Amino acid sequence: MATVYSINRGINRSLEFKGIKAQYVIYLALGLVLLLLLFAAFHIAHINLYVSIAIILPAGGALVLTVKRLSDRYGEHGLTKHSAVRRLPTSVQSRSRKIFLQLKPSTSEKA
């Protein structure tokens, strides 16, 4: 009797949950955990339940909307690329030729 194996067609594809891609799923999960801890802190501090819900629910909605907007705007790797571009220097300045004169020729230049 032959064994039938199912094929996993999701290999090498990024994680996606309800339109939220890749690392944004992790950002959303961490944000929700922080909101849960904030709600627990409000409960321990004996803050009124309605006040804490009035703070947590809009913060959760804002979190979901922000993460969804970032995921749609930048895509899977776009936010990382955007932050990398922002860290690039606008120009490189050299006040002397000394550093270039001390360079050793590479093996391809010798040939």
Order of alpha helices (4+ residues) and beta strands (2+ residues): beta-beta-alpha-alpha-alpha-alpha-alpha
